[in-house]
Amino acid sequence: PVLVVDLGAQYAQLIARRVREARVYSEIVPHSMPVADMLAKRPVAIILSGGPSSVYEPGAPQIDRALFEAGVPVFGICYGFQAMAQALGGTVEHTGQREFGGTKLAVLESGRLFDGLAPTQDVWMSHGDCVTAAPPGFGVTAQSAGAPVAAFEDLAGRRAGVQFHPEVAHTPDGQRMLEHFLYDIAGVERNWTNASIIADQVAAIREQVGDKQVLCALSGGVDSAVAAALVHRAIGDQLTCVFVDHGLLRAGEAEQVETDYVQATGIKLKVVNAADRFLGALSGVADPEQKRKIIGREFIRVFEQAAREIALEGDVEFLVQGTLYPDVVESGGGTGTASIKSHHNVGGLPDDLKFALVEPLRTLFKDEVRAIGAELGLPEAMVWRHPFPGPGLAIRIIGEVTRERLDVLRAADRIAREELTAAGLDRDVWQFPVVLLADVRSVGVQGDGRTYGHPIVLRPVTSEDAMTADWSRLPYPVIARISTRVTNEVPEVNRVVLDVTSKPPGTIEWE
Ligand code: XMP
């Protein structure tokens, strides 16, 4: 792999993704990892990420010189660039001149990094200190107003560095610079493709599972769908999927799993229709946390029952889980694949139902999961599906959940989704909850008569990871069409309102 050494800023994941976009496999490692352990991963190149603003800050991470003496190509970015300069005998000074944000970069000598690029580059800077002299053996290839040495390279040593952030979108040619480092300076091969990812995972799953039986809970979401499809590609009918229809899904979603998905993959699927059970348990409950608890509890019971029935027929030892790379990185790394624990996504299974986990997506980012899903032939609507909460529409009905209210919300939600898709905006919007204010009524007028109906709330948001979000500035004509159609086609709804709250302070969901 290319190792991205995380020096403490938010940029390591972004760098790792950019490297993968260049078709080179990358892994993130903490800077505290001993150099010997990094080298044991047999890296084809090492990238030092950004980090704290100054190498002089107390406790600022240091780079062990041994890293530079291992003969592995190295690229330093921002703080990593300064740490590299310092370690190799250059000069880093605290000039007091800060550069932050969009900056003009003058290319002094195109070298390899800027090969074929314009002599002036827009780049994104964020630094307090600067490198004032490159280490011996390095040529200075660019400067900016606040950075006399803004880029350097040592082709013989296959090392280079930049003061700015090539990984962010604000550096428009950044990806090309990164690729110049990878291909032309480090000499790395591009071989990380959808086909290679699938082939590697198929081999790994076969090796892990052998001839044992495997179980997977499909949620209807992208991750579990792609994980199961990969496992199915590897071991075919040794995999059984369970899909619990809790009756809280959106229009067409159960059919998508039961029909389209099964047709596309040939997967063995056990559908449990548990709508009555869930609605019964939710009867009379309006409190959001209560709803969540009830749904989580019922889900485990239903899934456990199905798992037992399937386990009776064969030797089920493994459970598929759609864990993604960001979860792995954020929970402190770890490269093993076979830890034995309960399925926390479904709230923890009882102790006597123990499975080893199969996690074929644990090296992948979300966009890579989508690409793999498409490559495996999953329906487009499933691959590009927006995230949807486990408790489903129950937490989008403010008030008690009933069959009638679910029907109203489903009808309005279907219209909103249809119009978003028709406007070609599915991929610009992270999620588009539609919420029914079931206990609120307002007066309206329709035809010749007075109405006394319910409002629905449109909650389209943009986000990178759901941790923070902003309300989507959907074009007014799209909002207008949704409003007109919902009030015309859904008799119980006489008002449509738009939620213009970011997160924080609002959350994405209303409950
Ligand atoms: P909030 O509302 O907290 O949502 O901003 C952040 C993301 O999490 C989803 N979400 C859930 N997903 N079970 C889930 O599987 C839940 O109980 C749940 N609650 C919220 C939400 O849709 C958004 O993507």
Residues whose N, C-alpha, C, O or C-beta is under 5 A from the ligand:
A	BS01	XMP	P387 F388 P389 G390 P391 A466 T507 I508 E509
